[in-house]
Amino acid sequence: MKAIGKEFVLKVRGHVKGHPDPAFQDGDKISTTAVFWFDRKSRWIRTAQRVYLLGEQAGDDIPLDGVAV
């Protein structure tokens, strides 16, 4: 989650593999833009620009930027 003004958007962070942009090499850490759609079986996500195929979950803690818990 990331605060954008008074609203929040969901983003996904992870390690890239096979990204079409040559600026991203396999293993680089990336963060998507706002996620519009999640596949119910966690196989892919959709942003405004592209569809990302999801791999195995890393199991890291998920930070909530700007959210008081």
C-alpha positions as CSV (number, residue, x, y, z in Angstrom):
1,M,0.0,0.0,0.0
2,K,1.2,3.5,-0.8
3,A,-0.5,6.7,0.1
4,I,-1.3,9.0,-2.8
5,G,-2.8,12.1,-1.2
6,K,-5.7,10.9,0.9
7,E,-6.1,7.7,-1.1
8,F,-4.1,4.4,-1.1
9,V,-2.9,2.3,-4.0
10,L,-1.8,-1.3,-4.0
11,K,1.7,-2.0,-5.5
12,V,3.6,-5.2,-5.8
13,R,7.4,-5.4,-5.1
14,G,9.6,-8.2,-6.0
15,H,12.5,-9.5,-8.1
16,V,12.2,-9.3,-11.9
17,K,12.7,-12.1,-14.3
18,G,12.3,-11.7,-18.1
19,H,11.1,-8.0,-18.0
20,P,10.6,-6.6,-21.6
21,D,12.5,-3.4,-20.7
22,P,16.2,-4.0,-21.0
23,A,16.8,-1.5,-18.1
24,F,15.6,-4.3,-15.7
25,Q,17.9,-7.3,-15.4
26,D,16.9,-10.6,-14.0
27,G,17.1,-10.4,-10.2
28,D,16.7,-6.6,-9.9
29,K,14.2,-5.4,-7.3
30,I,11.2,-3.7,-8.8
31,S,7.9,-2.1,-7.7
32,T,4.9,-1.9,-10.0
33,T,2.6,1.0,-10.5
34,A,-0.9,0.9,-9.0
35,V,-2.4,-2.6,-9.4
36,F,-5.9,-2.6,-11.0
37,W,-6.6,-6.3,-11.0
38,F,-5.3,-9.5,-9.2
39,D,-5.8,-13.0,-10.6
40,R,-7.8,-15.0,-8.0
41,K,-5.2,-17.7,-8.0
42,S,-2.3,-15.2,-7.6
43,R,-0.8,-16.0,-11.0
44,W,-0.7,-12.5,-12.4
45,I,-1.6,-8.8,-11.8
46,R,-2.7,-6.1,-14.1
47,T,-1.4,-2.5,-14.0
48,A,-2.3,0.4,-16.4
49,Q,0.8,-0.4,-18.5
50,R,1.2,-4.2,-18.4
51,V,0.4,-7.6,-17.0
52,Y,2.9,-9.1,-14.6
53,L,3.2,-12.9,-14.1
54,L,3.8,-13.7,-10.5
55,G,6.3,-16.2,-9.3
56,E,6.8,-17.8,-5.9
57,Q,6.1,-15.6,-2.9
58,A,9.3,-14.5,-1.0
59,G,7.6,-14.6,2.3
60,D,8.9,-11.2,3.4
61,D,6.9,-8.9,5.7
62,I,4.6,-6.6,3.8
63,P,5.1,-2.9,4.8
64,L,2.2,-0.6,4.9
65,D,3.7,2.8,4.1
66,G,1.9,5.6,5.9
67,V,-0.6,3.4,7.5
68,A,-0.9,3.5,11.3
69,V,-1.5,-0.1,12.6
